[in-house]
Every structure is written in C-alpha cells, then in structure tokens.
Amino acid sequence: MSGLAYAAFLASGWLLVYAFAGYPVGVWLLARFRPLRIDKQPVTPTVSVIIVVHDGAMHIRSKLANLATLNYPPDLLEIIVVCDGCRDGTPRLARMSGDPRVRVLGFVSRRGKANCLNSAVASAHGDVLLFTDAHQTIAPIALRELVANLADPQVGIVSGELLLTDDRTGFARGIDTYWRYEKALRLAESRSGSTIGVSSGLYAMRRNLFAALPPDLVLDDVLIPMRVARAGRRVVFEPRALAWDRLAQHPDEDRGRRVRGLAGHCQLAQRASWLLSPKDNPLWLRFISHKLLRLAAPWLLLVLAATSLLLARTHMACLLTFACLLVGAGLVAAGRMQPLLARWLPVRLALTFFYLNVLSAQALLAYARNRESDPW
C-alpha cells in the first residue's frame, strides 16, 4: 500500500510541477532557441468586425465610437452588431450610431453566443473576421497589427493582447499577476508554433477558415483556434494589438464568468473528442498541458496532500512537501482573514492559486451536475 501511495505522490507532484512550471519553461526554451518566423506585411484586406452582445446598452455606444478610431481604411470595414435577446435598447442605440458601416442583427429571443456568431459570419462580406466584445476598448493600431500577421499564408488566426486595468484590491492584483504569466506562456507558444486559445475580446481570422459552431458552445475562443490549427494553419499572438478591460475587484464579481469558462473546457473535452487524440489534434500536447492539466490541478493537489501526509514519517520528500503545503495554506488563511496582507506578493500569489483551483473544482462539479450549458 505504501508503494502505491508513494507512486501517487510522485505522479501528482510531477504533473503539478510540469503543468505550472515545466511546460512553460520548455515552451519558452523552444521559443528562445527554435523560433518560427512570421512574415508580417502591411496588408489591408476587407474586414468584418463582429460584436455579439446581450443587454449591452451601457457599452455599445462607446464601443462603436472606439471602433471609429481604428487606423484602417473605412471603406474596407463593416461592423456587425448581433443583439441576442437584448431588452435594454441595445439595438436602437447601435442603429443610432450614425456610422453607415454598422449593421445590426437583432434577435428577440436569446439564441446563445455561438448561434449569433454563426449568423454574423454567414452575413459577413470581409475576407477577415475581427471578433471583439462590447465592453473592451481597442487600440487604434490593433487591427493593422492583427491583419499584418495574416499576410503570412501559414497564419490562420491571430489574437490580440488584453491588458487588465484598475487593480485596486489585492485580489485584482493577484489576477493581474496570473494573467501576465498566462500571456507570457501564450507568447512563447506563438513564437514556437501555435498557441492554444485566443482572447475573446480581440482576435482576427481568415473568413474561409470559419466553420459553423455547435449551438450551445461555451468556448468559441478555444474551439475556433483549435480547428484552425487542425486545418494546418498557425494560431499566433500579437502583443502589439492591444485591448483594455477592467479587472474584477472581488472574487464574487469574477466567479460566475470563470466557472462558466472552466466548465467550457469540460464541454470541449466531451463534445470535441478529437482534441484528446494525438493523431487528430496537432496541438494535442499543448492542449493537454496548458488546459486540461490545470483543470485537474485541484484533484492532483488533494492526492498530493493526502499521500504526503500519509508518508511524511517514512519519506523526507513527503514531509517537506506537506510542510510546503501547510505554509501555502497558512498564507491563504492569513490573506483571507486580513485582506491587507494580500499586498505582500507571496500571500497574493497563494490566494490567487487557491482561488483559481477552487473554481476549477467547482467548474468540473457544476458541469457534471448540469451539462446543459448556459449560452452566455
């Protein structure tokens, strides 16, 4: 029994270290010593900007005004606003923009984001699709930077960089630190080949690579780029194409969105089984390492904690591991009891790691209980 427990201890520990440190370091080294060049060129194809919105009256006017600032030939741009069951006047406000390039598709009943994306793309005329969200602000040069990557025939889809602002609380600063880590990993993946996902707030792709999405899909920003990679094109990250969004200041503001997104990975693993096949998914190792192992992390941590406690008296490595876990738990407890301590980096990192893993566990349990996903 002790031999089996020790094997579980080693396996869970190795997988955790690999997921959060080993894989990122390996990809960074690959990007550093064997980078793949992108042949960027200053091209200006026709572009269809697509915004899907549900009750976005607070943001739609400022979003359309923001799009009017894009440094791109106006006659090569169309803007499609898809209003999904909006009851707050969003369609009317969008039509009042005065911009002749704006076209509104209004649906009285909610159809879900995936269905709305399908309708928008079916009516689009541009050679390139630019997907963005209503509540995020885009830099004027962002579109030019994105399409410059698409001048390379090997590139099929390109993501912009999302910058998070307003980090007034320890929680917000912790999420911002995690997001910087995530963006560094995406950049390394991009430079060494392809990244796994794109930022839903800002990404562009070739229209001829878009295929209709399943109607109840949650993570279009993962399935679409994975399909592009399967078609033999690269999925890249452009750090010069910037968008800004506000950070949630407290966990309760962020929980619903993150649980839904994490549950979306469970949905993908079930509905798009080819993602789990090394034969069918050219980014299989990256998908497993970057996405699925993080979903498994809370359960791996439980196995690690249980086996390290069980074997602490007989294996020094187990004793040290359990001690480290206790220190981490102490930092989390201190940060939760005294929020001002979250200004200290170790406490902030421990709290963020704890929060994200709790949400991963909640997402898996929520998906297991109810597999009928909310379309938003």
C-alpha positions as a printed NumPy array, in Angstrom:
array([[  0.   ,   0.   ,   0.   ],
       [  2.823,   2.426,   0.841],
       [  4.385,   1.736,  -2.558],
       [  1.128,   2.645,  -4.315],
       [  0.785,   5.782,  -2.193],
       [  4.328,   6.842,  -2.994],
       [  3.697,   6.319,  -6.709],
       [  0.587,   8.505,  -6.437],
       [  2.626,  11.11 ,  -4.563],
       [  5.296,  11.181,  -7.284],
       [  2.783,  11.234, -10.142],
       [  0.622,  14.029,  -8.719],
       [  3.652,  16.109,  -7.748],
       [  5.328,  15.678, -11.12 ],
       [  2.144,  16.573, -13.03 ],
       [  1.628,  19.714, -10.962],
       [  5.212,  20.877, -11.423],
       [  5.045,  20.069, -15.122],
       [  1.74 ,  21.911, -15.658],
       [  2.704,  25.149, -13.918],
       [  6.485,  25.274, -14.399],
       [  7.94 ,  22.509, -16.565],
       [  5.711,  23.011, -19.586],
       [  6.008,  26.838, -19.581],
       [  9.813,  26.636, -19.251],
       [ 10.01 ,  24.055, -22.028],
       [  7.906,  26.174, -24.389],
       [  9.935,  29.274, -23.505],
       [ 13.182,  27.462, -24.332],
       [ 11.705,  26.261, -27.613],
       [ 10.632,  29.801, -28.492],
       [ 14.047,  31.133, -27.492],
       [ 16.22 ,  28.696, -29.429],
       [ 13.922,  27.444, -32.227],
       [ 11.516,  30.29 , -33.01 ],
       [  9.248,  30.139, -36.045],
       [  9.214,  33.337, -38.049],
       [  6.009,  35.167, -39.011],
       [  6.159,  37.059, -42.292],
       [  4.231,  40.184, -41.289],
       [  3.32 ,  42.596, -44.083],
       [  1.324,  45.878, -44.115],
       [ -1.751,  44.478, -45.889],
       [ -5.321,  45.837, -45.812],
       [ -7.9  ,  43.144, -46.647],
       [-11.608,  43.756, -46.233],
       [-12.64 ,  43.186, -42.621],
       [-15.927,  42.351, -40.929],
       [-15.972,  43.359, -37.265],
       [-18.355,  41.145, -35.275],
       [-19.737,  42.038, -31.849],
       [-22.207,  39.749, -30.103],
       [-23.94 ,  41.46 , -27.205],
       [-26.654,  40.683, -24.666],
       [-28.064,  43.733, -22.856],
       [-25.078,  45.92 , -23.663],
       [-26.677,  49.371, -23.592],
       [-24.038,  50.599, -21.132],
       [-21.208,  49.839, -23.548],
       [-22.415,  49.744, -27.16 ],
       [-22.165,  53.475, -27.962],
       [-18.666,  53.804, -26.555],
       [-17.656,  50.574, -28.316],
       [-18.822,  51.827, -31.711],
       [-17.108,  55.147, -31.077],
       [-13.941,  53.221, -30.238],
       [-14.163,  51.226, -33.483],
       [-14.453,  54.51 , -35.396],
       [-10.933,  55.355, -34.19 ],
       [ -9.348,  52.287, -35.826],
       [ -6.463,  53.249, -38.083],
       [ -7.803,  51.314, -41.055],
       [ -9.341,  52.321, -44.433],
       [-13.017,  52.991, -43.607],
       [-14.274,  51.644, -46.919],
       [-12.698,  48.24 , -46.182],
       [-14.506,  47.824, -42.879],
       [-18.009,  46.691, -41.927],
       [-19.328,  46.365, -38.382],
       [-21.926,  43.738, -37.495],
       [-23.612,  44.064, -34.092],
       [-25.578,  40.979, -33.098],
       [-28.093,  41.705, -30.336],
       [-29.062,  38.466, -28.617],
       [-32.379,  38.921, -26.841],
       [-31.488,  42.434, -25.694],
       [-34.203,  44.106, -23.609],
       [-32.351,  47.292, -22.703],
       [-32.45 ,  49.18 , -26.008],
       [-29.068,  47.994, -27.306],
       [-30.3  ,  47.521, -30.93 ],
       [-31.766,  51.043, -31.014],
       [-28.586,  52.588, -29.623],
       [-26.451,  50.701, -32.146],
       [-28.604,  51.898, -35.046],
       [-28.344,  55.487, -33.773],
       [-24.54 ,  55.458, -34.131],
       [-24.716,  57.306, -37.446],
       [-21.978,  55.107, -38.913],
       [-23.17 ,  53.662, -42.263],
       [-20.792,  50.722, -41.811],
       [-22.764,  49.474, -38.801],
       [-25.297,  46.728, -39.427],
       [-27.485,  45.394, -36.607],
       [-28.788,  41.834, -36.42 ],
       [-31.447,  41.783, -33.718],
       [-32.918,  38.592, -32.25 ],
       [-35.865,  38.924, -29.896],
       [-35.23 ,  35.62 , -28.094],
       [-31.834,  34.633, -26.745],
       [-30.065,  32.201, -29.041],
       [-26.642,  31.989, -27.374],
       [-23.324,  33.436, -28.467],
       [-22.357,  30.544, -30.755],
       [-25.6  ,  30.784, -32.754],
       [-25.161,  34.542, -33.035],
       [-21.595,  34.153, -34.276],
       [-22.808,  31.709, -36.925],
       [-25.442,  34.196, -38.129],
       [-22.994,  37.087, -38.167],
       [-20.349,  35.223, -40.148],
       [-22.959,  33.995, -42.631],
       [-23.845,  37.624, -43.393],
       [-20.268,  38.963, -43.359],
       [-18.546,  40.145, -46.526],
       [-14.986,  40.708, -45.334],
       [-12.079,  38.397, -46.126],
       [-11.037,  38.736, -42.479],
       [-13.25 ,  38.433, -39.408],
       [-12.436,  40.554, -36.369],
       [-14.152,  39.35 , -33.193],
       [-14.422,  41.678, -30.219],
       [-16.566,  42.21 , -27.121],
       [-18.732,  45.224, -26.353],
       [-17.106,  46.177, -23.057],
       [-13.461,  46.281, -24.139],
       [-11.523,  49.176, -25.685],
       [ -9.257,  48.538, -28.676],
       [ -6.121,  50.474, -29.577],
       [ -6.393,  52.351, -32.921],
       [ -3.475,  50.387, -34.428],
       [ -4.721,  46.984, -33.221],
       [ -6.481,  45.902, -36.419],
       [ -3.488,  46.717, -38.637],
       [ -1.212,  44.751, -36.324],
       [ -3.526,  41.748, -36.41 ],
       [ -4.006,  41.572, -40.178],
       [ -0.269,  42.065, -40.766],
       [  0.182,  38.575, -39.302],
       [ -2.406,  37.179, -41.715],
       [ -0.195,  38.258, -44.613],
       [  1.769,  35.112, -43.759],
       [ -0.073,  32.254, -45.522],
       [  0.807,  29.891, -42.665],
       [ -1.113,  32.01 , -40.14 ],
       [ -4.843,  31.372, -39.878],
       [ -5.843,  33.243, -36.75 ],
       [ -4.197,  35.862, -34.543],
       [ -5.047,  37.028, -31.034],
       [ -4.504,  40.46 , -29.586],
       [ -3.238,  41.214, -26.087],
       [ -5.715,  42.008, -23.33 ],
       [ -4.491,  44.48 , -20.712],
       [ -6.296,  44.473, -17.369],
       [ -6.751,  47.778, -15.554],
       [ -7.96 ,  49.1  , -12.194],
       [ -6.096,  46.756,  -9.825],
       [ -7.244,  48.437,  -6.613],
       [ -7.554,  45.327,  -4.432],
       [ -5.192,  42.508,  -3.538],
       [ -7.478,  40.093,  -5.393],
       [ -7.354,  42.202,  -8.565],
       [ -3.554,  42.457,  -8.379],
       [ -3.316,  38.69 ,  -7.946],
       [ -5.441,  38.041, -11.043],
       [ -3.356,  40.573, -12.979],
       [ -0.154,  38.727, -11.964],
       [ -1.653,  35.415, -13.106],
       [ -2.776,  36.986, -16.408],
       [  0.76 ,  38.255, -17.064],
       [  2.045,  34.709, -16.554],
       [ -0.627,  33.405, -18.923],
       [  0.22 ,  35.963, -21.623],
       [  3.936,  35.161, -21.401],
       [  3.073,  31.497, -21.971],
       [  0.842,  32.328, -24.945],
       [  3.59 ,  34.449, -26.482],
       [  6.109,  31.612, -26.103],
       [  3.642,  29.143, -27.627],
       [  3.048,  31.521, -30.525],
       [  6.736,  32.075, -31.223],
       [  7.433,  28.347, -31.133],
       [  4.459,  27.373, -33.296],
       [  0.874,  27.924, -32.172],
       [ -0.918,  28.954, -29.025],
       [ -3.974,  27.114, -27.72 ],
       [ -6.574,  29.843, -27.352],
       [ -7.238,  33.443, -28.279],
       [ -8.612,  36.385, -26.347],
       [-12.36 ,  36.592, -26.957],
       [-12.11 ,  40.376, -26.721],
       [ -9.821,  40.736, -29.74 ],
       [ -8.895,  38.221, -32.427],
       [ -8.896,  38.073, -36.213],
       [ -9.058,  35.132, -38.603],
       [ -9.471,  34.252, -42.255],
       [-13.183,  34.009, -43.022],
       [-12.723,  30.909, -45.178],
       [-11.439,  29.004, -42.133],
       [-14.568,  29.6  , -40.053],
       [-16.942,  26.646, -39.699],
       [-20.334,  26.768, -38.011],
       [-20.138,  26.351, -34.245],
       [-22.227,  23.969, -32.119],
       [-25.226,  25.978, -30.89 ],
       [-24.524,  25.525, -27.173],
       [-20.754,  26.028, -27.365],
       [-19.233,  27.996, -24.487],
       [-15.601,  28.481, -25.56 ],
       [-15.566,  29.747, -29.126],
       [-12.179,  31.305, -28.352],
       [-10.707,  27.814, -27.871],
       [-12.584,  25.656, -30.395],
       [-12.153,  28.096, -33.304],
       [ -8.336,  28.35 , -32.995],
       [ -8.024,  24.594, -32.424],
       [ -9.965,  23.994, -35.633],
       [ -7.667,  26.416, -37.438],
       [ -4.632,  24.508, -36.17 ],
       [ -6.211,  21.236, -37.272],
       [ -6.558,  22.753, -40.753],
       [ -2.777,  23.214, -40.831],
       [ -2.553,  26.936, -40.053],
       [ -0.806,  28.648, -37.165],
       [ -2.525,  30.287, -34.211],
       [ -0.415,  33.27 , -33.148],
       [ -0.36 ,  36.018, -30.545],
       [  0.289,  39.678, -31.423],
       [  1.389,  41.695, -28.362],
       [  1.16 ,  44.99 , -30.279],
       [ -2.586,  44.618, -30.85 ],
       [ -3.941,  45.896, -27.553],
       [ -7.324,  45.852, -25.872],
       [ -8.205,  47.017, -22.369],
       [-10.671,  45.625, -19.843],
       [-11.412,  46.269, -16.166],
       [-10.367,  43.803, -13.503],
       [-12.923,  42.352, -11.114],
       [-12.088,  43.692,  -7.664],
       [-13.511,  40.828,  -5.594],
       [-13.966,  37.062,  -6.121],
       [-17.763,  37.293,  -6.216],
       [-17.575,  39.593,  -9.261],
       [-15.448,  37.079, -11.146],
       [-16.749,  33.68 , -10.03 ],
       [-19.617,  33.134, -12.469],
       [-17.62 ,  34.01 , -15.571],
       [-14.619,  31.913, -14.603],
       [-16.62 ,  28.855, -13.552],
       [-18.514,  29.01 , -16.833],
       [-15.278,  29.301, -18.823],
       [-13.599,  26.44 , -16.96 ],
       [-16.698,  24.273, -17.385],
       [-16.44 ,  25.088, -21.088],
       [-13.196,  23.103, -21.221],
       [-15.051,  20.105, -19.831],
       [-17.648,  20.601, -22.55 ],
       [-14.952,  20.687, -25.224],
       [-13.33 ,  17.504, -23.929],
       [-16.693,  15.751, -24.162],
       [-18.12 ,  17.233, -27.367],
       [-14.935,  17.598, -29.462],
       [-13.24 ,  14.311, -28.667],
       [-10.696,  14.806, -31.463],
       [ -8.996,  17.362, -29.195],
       [ -7.897,  14.447, -26.995],
       [ -6.367,  12.491, -29.863],
       [ -2.648,  12.908, -30.693],
       [ -3.495,  11.711, -34.201],
       [ -6.223,  14.278, -34.899],
       [ -5.035,  17.26 , -32.862],
       [ -1.66 ,  18.69 , -33.941],
       [ -1.576,  20.713, -30.705],
       [ -2.528,  17.746, -28.517],
       [  0.385,  18.017, -26.081],
       [ -0.088,  21.757, -25.704],
       [ -3.848,  21.386, -25.191],
       [ -3.391,  18.727, -22.51 ],
       [ -0.545,  20.615, -20.813],
       [ -1.988,  24.129, -20.968],
       [ -5.692,  23.44 , -20.471],
       [ -6.658,  20.028, -19.119],
       [ -3.889,  19.583, -16.563],
       [ -4.905,  22.889, -14.992],
       [ -8.458,  21.585, -14.665],
       [ -7.05 ,  18.505, -12.962],
       [ -4.815,  20.558, -10.629],
       [ -7.183,  20.748,  -7.612],
       [ -7.617,  16.976,  -7.605],
       [ -3.888,  16.447,  -8.039],
       [ -3.328,  18.761,  -5.061],
       [ -5.692,  16.686,  -2.946],
       [ -3.831,  13.494,  -3.891],
       [ -0.502,  15.173,  -3.177],
       [ -1.669,  16.432,   0.225],
       [ -3.143,  13.076,   1.251],
       [ -0.144,  10.979,   0.167],
       [  2.438,  13.389,   1.582],
       [  0.669,  13.33 ,   4.962],
       [  0.375,   9.54 ,   4.889],
       [  4.071,   9.058,   4.074],
       [  5.538,  12.012,   5.991],
       [  7.105,   9.755,   8.651],
       [  8.881,   7.494,   6.178],
       [  9.861,   9.748,   3.254],
       [ 11.68 ,  13.051,   3.701],
       [ 10.376,  14.326,   0.331],
       [  6.811,  13.749,   1.531],
       [  7.484,  15.544,   4.793],
       [  8.956,  18.572,   3.015],
       [  6.091,  18.627,   0.526],
       [  3.485,  18.519,   3.266],
       [  5.294,  21.318,   5.088],
       [  5.235,  23.444,   1.929],
       [  1.522,  22.766,   1.512],
       [  0.925,  23.848,   5.116],
       [  2.859,  27.069,   4.514],
       [  0.778,  27.761,   1.41 ],
       [ -2.441,  27.063,   3.327],
       [ -1.251,  29.406,   6.072],
       [ -0.644,  32.194,   3.565],
       [ -4.126,  31.677,   2.114],
       [ -5.723,  31.721,   5.572],
       [ -3.808,  34.863,   6.549],
       [ -4.81 ,  36.633,   3.337],
       [ -8.476,  35.73 ,   3.767],
       [ -8.575,  36.832,   7.392],
       [ -6.594,  40.026,   6.806],
       [ -7.059,  41.349,   3.236],
       [ -4.326,  43.97 ,   3.701],
       [ -1.779,  41.116,   3.743],
       [ -2.673,  40.421,   0.109],
       [ -0.417,  43.351,  -0.8  ],
       [  2.514,  41.052,   0.039],
       [  3.453,  39.094,  -3.097],
       [  3.665,  35.582,  -1.529],
       [  0.217,  35.985,   0.036],
       [ -1.207,  37.39 ,  -3.176],
       [  0.145,  34.502,  -5.256],
       [ -1.05 ,  31.891,  -2.764],
       [ -4.546,  33.417,  -2.701],
       [ -4.756,  33.558,  -6.489],
       [ -3.559,  29.958,  -6.867],
       [ -6.095,  28.852,  -4.234],
       [ -8.927,  30.817,  -5.838],
       [ -8.301,  29.523,  -9.372],
       [ -8.066,  25.909,  -8.219],
       [-11.244,  26.169,  -6.148],
       [-13.008,  27.475,  -9.247],
       [-11.579,  24.637, -11.36 ],
       [-13.028,  22.117,  -8.915],
       [-16.369,  23.927,  -8.843],
       [-16.49 ,  24.046, -12.638],
       [-15.968,  20.307, -13.008],
       [-18.612,  19.534, -10.388],
       [-21.038,  22.032, -11.937],
       [-20.565,  20.545, -15.392],
       [-21.03 ,  17.01 , -14.06 ],
       [-24.32 ,  18.062, -12.438],
       [-25.683,  20.04 , -15.37 ],
       [-24.252,  19.569, -18.833],
       [-26.775,  21.874, -20.46 ],
       [-24.594,  24.972, -20.615],
       [-25.913,  28.499, -20.3  ],
       [-25.479,  30.04 , -23.793],
       [-23.902,  33.091, -22.139]])
